[in-house]
């Protein structure tokens, strides 16, 4: 008997030990005694988390975010990334990562891997996009103070996309501890923007509005515009003092039509004269409408009486006549009302927007000036070669645009051979000069040299060469546009603010134009070729008597002008598609630049390019949708200009000037 009693006791002890061990392994989810503090928070909100409804999830997110635990951002980030899973056996939450065929469970409190399970043992928590947005907002509070500057910048990006009043306090607190000047300035700017929209202190909102009054950012205008947004409302008798009125409106004016005013009175549908006639015609019975003979309906008052009779009989739905409209409008006061109820805030917003509009206008003028300068540099680069061949030599070269085309195609071919865009451009520039220089020399020796002092024949001959070169390019490269890709370091833009910007390619072309201006001046002023060219330009006979070979000088000068046109083709091809007609887009502007500036004078060419570029952009600014009109008006202006200054801005004496 005693032995049996001992066996029973031992069995009970073993059973109790197993139960305790099982409880220790699984944890007591009711009391949370053996769970970490973050797991306890999650278990307290387990039902809401598993349900994953955007309408009910916010308390769970707040519980994690406001827990004060170090694991809070880890949990929120895991939850947002859909890496949080629930173990089926005990309902505990873990960060889960796949490891081979199994899954590793990482504890949120310790960060340690506690177990490896199969997918059947766990269920994924799948927050939708709305819940993930709420989690992201909660994460911002932690990210604003993260030691990693990149994390803080990401938090500011998130705030700019999803700002709300709840995050204004954490953002202000984070400013005091921010040690990065750039991030601190960005936080201060964002704090002002959020204060403008969501602040609860009117004085703070007004101060923020005034502080941002000179800012040209689009986000500033996006924050201010809702404050001055208005809608039209109708009031009985007079406008209440609590309403922030922008303007009192009178029906029947440009601000408010009678129809729109009546629509605000919630009256019966308006019956226009045309609709009234249609209703009456549709209800003619035995020569009468509503008991009124048709012959009497020429009288407007009788038509209204007939309609009222039909309305009283229920034949037609109720509607308002013109008299009803006038009567309804007369009892109302109409006003344009601000959505923002505080008049001091709307006044401050209007002042700020006024200052911003003024500053935007000034910056638009600056932006237009930069565009004009950019276009002028392109025209100058395209015309500098023509300034040599036409201005100095007096040769009307209609094929000048095709030398630009040859340079552009040279750059394209080089890029097919050398994939590195930077290297290919460096190689293409001198190669384009060499190719077009050789083509220019060949053209001068074979054609131009026989046509000096015969401008009409020269024009016709070079025009024919132009057509032939275009067709040759089409036969070789086809009619499809070819890309000349700029290097990555030329792919951006110099942005001064949200209004003023200019592409890096345009800046590079401007610099290239200045370089060639310096090169041209050096050649003409400091080299023997320049001295001989100037001598032949002034007096070819005397230059020949002094031992200078005019034919050789003309050949080299024509080749130099053609070579510079080839380099211009490479530059132009960086932002324009390379086709056989690319040069034709600049030949007219090039001639105008040389003629307006002054034939044979490089400084005149520079001034002419500036005038043509500014005029072109100015006309486009007044009529941006019609670029053809801009070119037409520009040509008319130049025709008038030449009437007063036939030799251009800077006249040159000598053969090129016609002396």
C-alpha positions as CSV (number, residue, x, y, z in Angstrom):
1,X,0.0,0.0,0.0
2,X,2.8,2.4,0.9
3,X,4.6,1.6,-2.3
4,X,1.5,2.4,-4.4
5,X,1.2,5.7,-2.5
6,X,4.8,6.6,-3.3
7,X,4.3,5.8,-7.0
8,X,1.2,8.0,-7.2
9,X,3.0,10.9,-5.5
10,X,5.9,10.6,-7.9
11,X,3.6,10.5,-10.9
12,X,1.8,13.7,-9.7
13,X,5.2,15.5,-9.2
14,X,6.4,14.6,-12.7
15,X,3.1,15.8,-14.2
16,X,3.4,19.1,-12.4
17,X,6.9,19.5,-13.6
18,X,5.8,19.1,-17.2
19,X,3.0,21.6,-16.9
20,X,5.4,24.2,-15.4
21,X,7.9,23.6,-18.2
22,X,5.2,24.0,-20.8
23,X,4.0,27.3,-19.2
24,X,7.6,28.5,-19.1
25,X,8.1,27.7,-22.8
26,X,4.9,29.2,-24.1
27,X,4.7,32.2,-21.6
28,X,1.6,33.3,-19.9
29,X,-0.2,35.4,-22.5
30,X,-2.9,36.4,-20.0
31,X,-0.7,38.0,-17.4
32,X,2.3,38.7,-19.5
33,X,4.6,37.6,-16.6
34,X,7.2,36.0,-18.8
35,X,6.9,38.3,-21.8
36,X,9.1,41.2,-22.7
37,X,7.7,44.7,-22.4
38,X,7.3,45.2,-26.1
39,X,5.6,41.8,-26.5
40,X,3.2,42.7,-23.8
41,X,2.3,45.9,-25.7
42,X,1.7,43.9,-28.8
43,X,-0.3,41.2,-27.0
44,X,-2.5,43.9,-25.5
45,X,-3.4,45.1,-29.0
46,X,-3.2,41.7,-30.8
47,X,-6.8,41.6,-31.9
48,X,-6.5,45.0,-33.6
49,X,-3.1,44.2,-35.2
50,X,-4.4,40.9,-36.7
51,X,-7.6,42.5,-37.9
52,X,-5.5,45.1,-39.9
53,X,-8.2,47.6,-40.5
54,X,-7.3,51.2,-41.2
55,X,-10.3,52.4,-39.2
56,X,-9.3,50.7,-36.0
57,X,-5.5,50.3,-36.2
58,X,-4.5,53.7,-34.9
59,X,-4.6,52.8,-31.1
60,X,-2.3,49.9,-31.7
61,X,0.2,52.1,-33.6
62,X,0.0,54.7,-30.8
63,X,0.5,52.1,-28.2
64,X,3.8,51.0,-29.8
65,X,5.0,54.5,-30.7
66,X,4.2,55.9,-27.2
67,X,5.5,52.9,-25.2
68,X,8.9,54.6,-24.6
69,X,10.7,51.4,-25.4
70,X,13.9,51.2,-27.5
71,X,12.3,48.5,-29.6
72,X,9.5,50.8,-30.8
73,X,11.1,51.9,-34.0
74,X,12.3,48.4,-34.7
75,X,8.7,47.1,-34.3
76,X,7.2,49.8,-36.4
77,X,9.7,49.4,-39.2
78,X,9.2,45.6,-39.2
79,X,5.5,46.1,-39.3
80,X,5.6,48.6,-42.1
81,X,7.9,46.3,-44.2
82,X,5.4,43.4,-43.7
83,X,8.1,41.3,-41.9
84,X,6.0,40.9,-38.7
85,X,4.4,37.5,-38.2
86,X,2.3,35.9,-35.5
87,X,3.1,32.4,-34.1
88,X,0.0,30.3,-34.4
89,X,0.7,28.2,-31.2
90,X,0.8,31.1,-28.7
91,X,-0.1,34.3,-30.6
92,X,3.2,36.0,-30.1
93,X,4.6,38.4,-32.6
94,X,8.1,38.2,-34.2
95,X,10.2,39.6,-36.9
96,X,10.5,36.7,-39.4
97,X,13.2,36.1,-42.0
98,X,13.4,33.1,-44.3
99,X,16.4,30.9,-43.8
100,X,16.6,28.0,-46.3
101,X,13.3,26.1,-46.1
102,X,12.6,27.4,-42.5
103,X,11.8,30.7,-41.0
104,X,13.8,32.4,-38.2
105,X,11.8,34.1,-35.4
106,X,13.5,37.2,-33.9
107,X,12.3,38.6,-30.6
108,X,11.4,42.2,-30.6
109,X,12.7,42.9,-27.1
110,X,16.0,41.2,-27.3
111,X,16.7,41.1,-31.0
112,X,17.8,37.5,-30.8
113,X,16.6,34.6,-32.9
114,X,14.5,32.4,-30.6
115,X,13.4,29.6,-32.9
116,X,13.3,28.2,-36.4
117,X,9.8,27.1,-37.7
118,X,8.0,26.1,-40.8
119,X,5.6,28.5,-42.6
120,X,2.6,26.5,-41.3
121,X,3.6,27.6,-37.8
122,X,3.3,31.3,-38.4
123,X,0.9,33.8,-40.0
124,X,2.0,37.0,-41.7
125,X,0.6,40.4,-40.6
126,X,-0.2,42.3,-43.9
127,X,-0.9,46.0,-43.4
128,X,-2.4,47.7,-46.4
129,X,-1.1,50.9,-47.9
130,X,-3.2,53.0,-45.6
131,X,-2.0,51.3,-42.5
132,X,1.6,51.5,-43.7
133,X,1.2,55.2,-44.2
134,X,0.0,55.6,-40.6
135,X,3.0,53.6,-39.4
136,X,5.3,55.7,-41.5
137,X,3.9,58.8,-39.8
138,X,4.6,57.3,-36.4
139,X,8.1,56.3,-37.4
140,X,8.9,59.9,-38.3
141,X,9.0,60.9,-34.6
142,X,11.9,58.4,-34.1
143,X,13.6,59.1,-37.4
144,X,13.8,62.9,-36.7
145,X,16.2,62.2,-33.9
146,X,18.0,59.3,-35.4
147,X,21.9,59.5,-35.1
148,X,22.1,58.7,-38.9
149,X,21.7,62.0,-40.9
150,X,20.4,59.9,-43.8
151,X,17.5,58.7,-41.6
152,X,16.7,62.2,-40.5
153,X,16.6,63.3,-44.1
154,X,14.3,60.4,-45.0
155,X,12.0,61.5,-42.1
156,X,11.8,65.0,-43.5
157,X,11.0,63.6,-46.9
158,X,8.1,61.7,-45.3
159,X,7.0,64.7,-43.5
160,X,6.9,66.8,-46.7
161,X,4.6,64.2,-48.3
162,X,2.4,63.4,-45.3
163,X,2.5,66.4,-42.9
164,X,-0.1,66.7,-40.1
165,X,-0.7,68.6,-36.9
166,X,0.3,65.6,-34.7
167,X,3.9,65.8,-36.0
168,X,4.4,69.5,-35.4
169,X,5.4,69.0,-31.8
170,X,8.0,66.3,-32.4
171,X,9.4,68.3,-35.3
172,X,9.9,71.4,-33.1
173,X,11.5,69.3,-30.4
174,X,14.0,67.8,-32.8
175,X,15.1,71.2,-34.0
176,X,16.7,72.1,-30.7
177,X,19.0,69.0,-30.8
178,X,19.9,69.1,-34.5
179,X,23.6,69.6,-35.0
180,X,23.7,69.4,-38.8
181,X,23.2,73.0,-40.2
182,X,21.7,71.8,-43.5
183,X,19.2,69.5,-41.9
184,X,18.4,72.0,-39.2
185,X,17.6,74.7,-41.8
186,X,15.4,72.2,-43.6
187,X,13.6,71.3,-40.3
188,X,13.0,75.0,-39.5
189,X,11.6,75.6,-43.0
190,X,9.3,72.6,-42.8
191,X,8.2,73.6,-39.3
192,X,7.1,77.0,-40.7
193,X,5.2,75.3,-43.5
194,X,3.4,72.9,-41.2
195,X,2.6,75.7,-38.8
196,X,1.0,77.7,-41.6
197,X,-1.3,74.9,-42.4
198,X,-1.9,73.1,-39.1
199,X,-0.8,75.5,-36.4
200,X,-3.4,76.2,-33.7
201,X,-1.9,79.6,-32.6
202,X,-3.0,82.4,-35.0
203,X,0.0,84.5,-34.0
204,X,2.4,81.7,-34.7
205,X,0.8,81.1,-38.1
206,X,1.0,84.7,-39.0
207,X,4.7,84.8,-38.0
208,X,5.4,81.7,-40.1
209,X,3.6,83.3,-43.1
210,X,5.6,86.5,-42.8
211,X,8.8,84.5,-42.4
212,X,8.1,82.6,-45.7
213,X,7.0,85.6,-47.6
214,X,10.2,85.8,-49.6
215,X,10.5,82.1,-50.4
216,X,10.0,81.1,-54.0
217,X,9.4,77.4,-53.3
218,X,6.4,75.8,-54.8
219,X,5.6,74.2,-51.5
220,X,5.2,77.7,-49.9
221,X,2.7,78.8,-52.4
222,X,0.9,75.4,-52.0
223,X,0.6,76.1,-48.3
224,X,-0.5,79.8,-48.7
225,X,-3.0,79.3,-51.5
226,X,-5.6,77.3,-49.5
227,X,-5.6,80.2,-46.9
228,X,-6.8,82.6,-49.6
229,X,-9.1,80.2,-51.4
230,X,-12.7,81.5,-51.5
231,X,-16.2,80.3,-52.4
232,X,-19.3,82.2,-53.1
233,X,-22.1,82.0,-50.5
234,X,-25.6,83.5,-50.2
235,X,-26.8,85.0,-46.9
236,X,-30.2,86.1,-45.7
237,X,-30.3,89.8,-45.0
238,X,-26.7,90.5,-44.1
239,X,-23.4,88.7,-43.8
240,X,-22.6,87.5,-40.2
241,X,-19.7,89.1,-38.5
242,X,-18.1,85.7,-37.9
243,X,-17.7,85.1,-41.7
244,X,-14.3,86.2,-43.2
245,X,-15.5,88.1,-46.3
246,X,-13.2,88.6,-49.3
247,X,-15.7,90.6,-51.4
248,X,-19.3,91.4,-51.6
249,X,-20.7,90.3,-55.0
250,X,-23.5,91.8,-57.1
251,X,-25.5,89.4,-59.3
252,X,-25.4,90.2,-63.0
253,X,-21.8,91.3,-63.0
254,X,-18.6,89.6,-64.2
255,X,-18.0,88.4,-60.6
256,X,-21.4,86.6,-60.3
257,X,-24.0,85.9,-63.0
258,X,-27.7,85.9,-62.3
259,X,-27.9,82.2,-63.0
260,X,-25.0,81.4,-60.6
261,X,-26.5,83.6,-57.9
262,X,-29.9,82.0,-58.2
263,X,-28.3,78.5,-58.0
264,X,-27.1,79.5,-54.5
265,X,-30.6,80.2,-53.3
266,X,-31.8,76.6,-53.5
267,X,-34.9,77.6,-55.4
268,X,-36.8,75.7,-58.1
269,X,-34.9,74.9,-61.3
270,X,-34.6,77.9,-63.5
271,X,-36.9,78.0,-66.5
272,X,-35.3,80.0,-69.4
273,X,-37.3,81.6,-72.2
274,X,-36.3,78.9,-74.7
275,X,-37.2,76.2,-72.2
276,X,-40.5,77.9,-71.5
277,X,-41.4,78.0,-75.2
278,X,-40.5,74.3,-75.6
279,X,-42.7,73.4,-72.6
280,X,-45.7,75.4,-74.0
281,X,-45.3,73.9,-77.5
282,X,-45.3,70.4,-76.0
283,X,-48.6,71.0,-74.1
284,X,-50.8,72.5,-76.8
285,X,-54.2,71.0,-76.5
286,X,-57.1,72.1,-78.8
287,X,-55.3,75.3,-79.6
288,X,-54.8,76.2,-75.9
289,X,-52.1,75.8,-73.3
290,X,-53.3,75.7,-69.8
291,X,-56.6,77.2,-70.8
292,X,-54.9,80.2,-72.6
293,X,-55.3,80.4,-76.4
294,X,-52.1,80.0,-78.4
295,X,-52.7,83.4,-80.1
296,X,-52.2,85.1,-76.8
297,X,-48.9,83.5,-76.0
298,X,-47.0,86.2,-77.9
299,X,-47.4,88.2,-74.6
300,X,-44.6,87.2,-72.1
301,X,-47.0,87.6,-69.2
302,X,-49.6,85.3,-70.8
303,X,-46.8,82.7,-71.4
304,X,-45.9,82.7,-67.7
305,X,-49.6,82.5,-66.8
306,X,-50.0,79.4,-69.1
307,X,-47.0,77.8,-67.5
308,X,-48.3,78.5,-64.0
309,X,-51.6,76.8,-65.0
310,X,-49.8,73.7,-66.3
311,X,-47.7,73.8,-63.1
312,X,-50.8,74.0,-60.9
313,X,-52.4,71.1,-62.7
314,X,-49.3,69.0,-62.2
315,X,-48.7,68.6,-65.9
316,X,-45.2,70.0,-65.7
317,X,-42.7,70.0,-62.8
318,X,-42.3,73.2,-60.8
319,X,-39.8,75.7,-62.1
320,X,-38.7,79.3,-61.5
321,X,-39.4,82.0,-64.0
322,X,-37.3,85.1,-64.6
323,X,-39.5,87.0,-62.1
324,X,-39.0,84.3,-59.5
325,X,-35.3,84.5,-60.0
326,X,-35.2,88.3,-59.5
327,X,-37.4,87.9,-56.4
328,X,-35.2,85.2,-54.9
329,X,-32.0,87.1,-55.6
330,X,-33.3,90.3,-54.1
331,X,-33.7,88.7,-50.7
332,X,-30.1,87.5,-50.5
333,X,-26.6,89.0,-50.0
334,X,-23.9,87.3,-52.0
335,X,-20.2,87.3,-50.9
336,X,-17.0,85.6,-51.7
337,X,-15.9,84.0,-48.5
338,X,-12.5,82.8,-47.4
339,X,-12.3,79.2,-46.3
340,X,-9.9,80.4,-43.5
341,X,-12.0,82.1,-40.8
342,X,-9.3,84.3,-39.3
343,X,-9.1,87.6,-41.3
344,X,-5.6,88.4,-39.9
345,X,-4.3,85.2,-41.4
346,X,-5.8,85.7,-44.8
347,X,-4.5,89.3,-44.9
348,X,-1.0,88.0,-44.0
349,X,-1.3,85.3,-46.7
350,X,-2.4,87.8,-49.3
351,X,0.5,90.1,-48.5
352,X,3.0,87.2,-48.6
353,X,1.6,85.9,-51.9
354,X,1.8,89.5,-53.3
355,X,5.5,89.7,-52.4
356,X,6.1,86.2,-53.8
357,X,4.4,87.1,-57.1
358,X,6.6,90.2,-57.4
359,X,9.7,88.2,-56.7
360,X,8.6,85.4,-59.1
361,X,8.2,88.1,-61.8
362,X,11.7,89.4,-61.2
363,X,13.1,85.9,-61.3
364,X,11.2,85.1,-64.4
365,X,12.9,88.1,-66.1
366,X,16.2,86.7,-64.9
367,X,15.3,83.3,-66.2
368,X,14.3,84.8,-69.5
369,X,17.7,86.6,-69.6
370,X,19.6,83.4,-69.0
371,X,17.6,81.7,-71.7
372,X,18.4,84.6,-74.1
373,X,22.1,84.4,-73.1
374,X,22.1,80.7,-73.7
375,X,20.4,81.0,-77.1
376,X,22.7,83.9,-78.0
377,X,25.8,81.7,-77.2
378,X,24.4,79.0,-79.6
379,X,23.8,81.5,-82.3
380,X,27.3,83.0,-81.8
381,X,28.8,79.5,-81.9
382,X,26.9,78.8,-85.1
383,X,27.7,82.2,-86.7
384,X,31.4,82.6,-85.8
385,X,32.5,80.5,-88.7
386,X,30.2,82.4,-91.0
387,X,31.6,85.6,-89.6
388,X,34.9,84.5,-91.1
389,X,33.7,83.2,-94.5
390,X,31.0,85.8,-95.1
391,X,32.1,88.7,-92.9
392,X,35.9,88.6,-93.7
393,X,36.0,87.0,-97.1
394,X,32.7,88.3,-98.5
395,X,31.6,84.8,-99.6
396,X,27.8,84.0,-99.2
397,X,28.1,80.3,-98.2
398,X,24.7,78.7,-98.1
399,X,26.3,75.4,-97.2
400,X,27.5,76.7,-93.9
401,X,24.6,74.8,-92.1
402,X,25.8,71.6,-93.7
403,X,29.2,72.0,-92.1
404,X,27.4,72.2,-88.8
405,X,25.6,69.0,-89.8
406,X,28.9,67.3,-90.6
407,X,30.3,68.2,-87.2
408,X,27.2,66.8,-85.5
409,X,27.4,63.5,-87.4
410,X,31.1,63.3,-86.7
411,X,30.3,63.4,-83.0
412,X,27.7,60.7,-83.5
413,X,30.1,58.4,-85.3
414,X,32.8,58.9,-82.7
415,X,30.3,57.9,-80.0
416,X,29.5,54.7,-81.8
417,X,33.2,53.8,-81.7
418,X,34.0,55.2,-78.2
419,X,31.2,54.3,-75.7
420,X,32.5,56.6,-73.0
421,X,30.6,59.8,-73.6
422,X,33.2,62.1,-72.0
423,X,36.1,60.7,-74.0
424,X,34.0,60.6,-77.2
425,X,33.2,64.3,-76.9
426,X,36.8,65.2,-76.2
427,X,37.8,63.2,-79.3
428,X,34.9,64.5,-81.4
429,X,35.6,68.2,-81.0
430,X,39.1,68.2,-82.7
431,X,38.0,65.5,-85.2
432,X,35.0,67.5,-86.2
433,X,37.2,70.5,-86.8
434,X,39.6,68.5,-88.9
435,X,36.8,66.9,-91.0
436,X,35.0,70.2,-91.7
437,X,38.2,72.1,-92.2
438,X,39.2,69.7,-94.9
439,X,35.7,69.9,-96.4
440,X,35.9,73.7,-96.4
441,X,39.3,73.7,-98.0
442,X,38.1,71.3,-100.7
443,X,35.1,73.4,-101.3
444,X,37.1,76.6,-101.6
445,X,39.7,75.1,-103.9
446,X,37.1,73.4,-106.2
447,X,34.3,75.9,-106.3
448,X,34.6,79.2,-104.3
449,X,38.0,80.3,-105.7
450,X,36.4,80.6,-109.2
451,X,33.5,82.7,-108.0
452,X,35.1,85.5,-106.0
453,X,33.4,88.9,-106.6
454,X,30.4,87.0,-108.1
455,X,28.0,86.8,-105.2
456,X,25.0,85.6,-107.1
457,X,26.8,82.7,-108.6
458,X,28.5,81.9,-105.3
459,X,25.1,81.8,-103.6
460,X,23.6,79.5,-106.2
461,X,26.6,77.2,-106.2
462,X,26.8,76.8,-102.4
463,X,23.0,76.3,-102.3
464,X,23.4,73.4,-104.6
465,X,26.2,72.0,-102.5
466,X,24.0,72.4,-99.5
467,X,21.3,70.2,-101.1
468,X,23.8,67.7,-102.2
469,X,25.4,67.3,-98.8
470,X,21.9,66.9,-97.1
471,X,21.1,64.1,-99.5
472,X,24.4,62.5,-99.0
473,X,23.8,62.5,-95.2
474,X,20.4,60.9,-95.7
475,X,21.9,58.2,-97.9
476,X,24.6,57.4,-95.3
477,X,22.7,57.9,-92.0
478,X,19.1,57.7,-93.1
479,X,16.3,60.1,-92.3
480,X,15.9,59.0,-88.7
481,X,17.3,61.3,-86.0
482,X,20.5,60.2,-84.4
483,X,21.2,60.9,-80.7
484,X,24.4,62.6,-79.6
485,X,24.4,61.7,-75.9
486,X,26.0,64.2,-73.5
487,X,28.2,63.0,-70.6
488,X,26.5,62.4,-67.2
489,X,28.2,65.5,-65.8
490,X,26.4,67.6,-68.5
491,X,23.0,65.9,-67.8
492,X,21.9,68.1,-64.9
493,X,21.0,71.7,-64.5
494,X,22.1,74.7,-62.5
495,X,19.0,75.5,-60.3
496,X,19.1,78.9,-58.6
497,X,15.5,78.5,-57.2
498,X,12.2,77.1,-58.2
499,X,11.9,79.7,-61.0
500,X,15.4,80.1,-62.4
501,X,17.3,77.2,-63.8
502,X,19.5,76.5,-66.8
503,X,20.7,73.1,-68.2
504,X,24.4,72.2,-67.8
505,X,24.7,71.6,-71.5
506,X,23.6,75.2,-72.2
507,X,26.2,76.5,-69.7
508,X,28.9,74.3,-71.4
509,X,27.9,75.8,-74.8
510,X,28.2,79.3,-73.4
511,X,31.6,78.5,-72.0
512,X,32.6,77.0,-75.4
513,X,31.5,80.1,-77.2
514,X,33.6,82.3,-74.9
515,X,36.6,80.0,-75.6
516,X,36.2,80.3,-79.3
517,X,35.8,84.0,-79.0
518,X,39.2,84.1,-77.3
519,X,40.7,81.7,-79.8
520,X,39.4,83.7,-82.8
521,X,40.8,86.9,-81.3
522,X,44.1,85.3,-80.6
523,X,44.3,84.0,-84.2
524,X,43.3,87.4,-85.7
525,X,45.5,89.5,-83.4
526,X,48.5,87.4,-82.5
527,X,49.2,85.0,-85.5
528,X,50.6,85.5,-88.9
529,X,47.4,84.0,-90.5
530,X,45.4,86.6,-88.7
531,X,47.7,89.4,-89.9
532,X,47.6,88.2,-93.4
533,X,43.8,87.8,-93.3
534,X,43.3,91.3,-92.1
535,X,45.7,92.6,-94.8
536,X,43.8,90.7,-97.5
537,X,40.5,91.9,-96.1
538,X,41.6,95.6,-96.2
539,X,43.4,95.6,-99.6
540,X,44.1,92.4,-101.4
541,X,46.1,94.0,-104.1
542,X,48.4,95.7,-101.7
543,X,48.7,92.5,-99.6
544,X,49.7,90.6,-102.7
545,X,52.3,93.3,-103.5
546,X,53.8,92.8,-100.0
547,X,54.3,89.1,-100.7
548,X,51.1,87.7,-99.2
549,X,49.4,85.0,-101.2
550,X,45.7,86.0,-101.2
551,X,44.6,82.6,-102.5
552,X,46.3,80.7,-99.8
553,X,44.9,83.1,-97.1
554,X,41.4,82.7,-98.5
555,X,41.8,78.9,-98.5
556,X,43.0,78.7,-94.9
557,X,40.4,81.3,-93.7
558,X,37.6,79.5,-95.4
559,X,38.8,76.2,-93.8
560,X,39.0,77.9,-90.4
561,X,35.5,79.1,-90.6
562,X,34.2,75.7,-91.8
563,X,36.1,74.0,-89.0
564,X,34.6,76.2,-86.3
565,X,31.2,75.4,-87.8
566,X,31.9,71.7,-87.3
567,X,32.7,72.2,-83.6
568,X,29.5,74.2,-83.3
569,X,27.7,71.1,-84.8
570,X,29.1,68.9,-82.0
571,X,27.9,71.4,-79.3
572,X,24.5,71.8,-80.9
573,X,24.0,68.1,-81.3
574,X,24.3,67.6,-77.5
575,X,20.8,69.0,-77.0
576,X,19.2,68.7,-80.4
577,X,18.6,65.5,-82.4
578,X,21.1,65.0,-85.2
579,X,19.5,65.0,-88.6
580,X,20.4,66.0,-92.1
581,X,18.5,69.3,-91.6
582,X,20.1,70.3,-88.3
583,X,22.2,73.0,-90.0
584,X,19.2,74.5,-91.8
585,X,17.7,75.5,-88.4
586,X,20.6,77.8,-87.8
587,X,21.7,79.1,-91.2
588,X,19.2,81.9,-91.3
589,X,19.9,83.0,-87.7
590,X,23.7,82.8,-88.4
591,X,23.4,85.2,-91.4
592,X,21.2,87.6,-89.4
593,X,23.7,87.5,-86.6
594,X,26.6,88.5,-88.9
595,X,24.6,91.1,-90.8
596,X,23.1,92.8,-87.7
597,X,26.3,92.7,-85.8
598,X,28.4,94.2,-88.6
599,X,30.0,92.3,-91.4
600,X,33.6,91.2,-90.7
601,X,33.7,92.2,-87.0
602,X,33.8,89.5,-84.4
603,X,32.6,91.9,-81.7
604,X,29.7,92.8,-83.9
605,X,28.9,89.1,-84.3
606,X,28.9,88.8,-80.5
607,X,26.5,91.7,-80.1
608,X,24.4,90.5,-83.0
609,X,24.0,87.1,-81.4
610,X,23.0,88.7,-78.1
611,X,20.4,90.9,-79.9
612,X,19.0,88.1,-81.9
613,X,18.8,85.7,-78.9
614,X,17.2,88.3,-76.7
615,X,14.7,89.3,-79.3
616,X,13.8,85.7,-80.0
617,X,13.2,84.8,-76.4
618,X,11.4,88.1,-75.7
619,X,8.9,87.5,-78.5
620,X,8.4,83.9,-77.4
621,X,7.7,85.1,-73.9
622,X,4.8,87.2,-75.2
623,X,3.6,84.5,-77.5
624,X,5.0,81.1,-76.1
625,X,2.6,78.9,-78.1
626,X,3.8,80.1,-81.5
627,X,7.5,79.9,-82.2
628,X,7.0,80.6,-85.9
629,X,5.5,83.9,-85.1
630,X,8.6,84.7,-83.0
631,X,10.8,84.1,-86.0
632,X,8.6,86.1,-88.3
633,X,8.5,89.1,-86.0
634,X,12.3,88.8,-85.5
635,X,12.9,89.0,-89.3
636,X,10.6,92.0,-89.6
637,X,12.5,93.7,-86.8
638,X,15.9,93.0,-88.5
639,X,14.6,94.3,-91.8
640,X,13.6,97.6,-90.1
641,X,16.9,97.6,-88.2
642,X,19.0,97.3,-91.3
643,X,17.1,100.3,-92.9
644,X,18.6,102.5,-90.1
645,X,22.0,100.7,-89.8
646,X,22.8,99.0,-93.1
647,X,26.3,98.1,-91.9
648,X,25.2,96.6,-88.6
649,X,25.9,97.5,-85.0
650,X,29.7,97.8,-85.6
651,X,30.6,98.7,-89.2
652,X,33.9,97.5,-90.7
653,X,35.9,99.4,-93.3
654,X,37.5,97.5,-96.1
655,X,36.5,95.0,-98.7
656,X,33.9,93.3,-96.6
657,X,32.2,96.6,-95.9
658,X,31.9,97.4,-99.6
659,X,34.5,100.2,-99.6
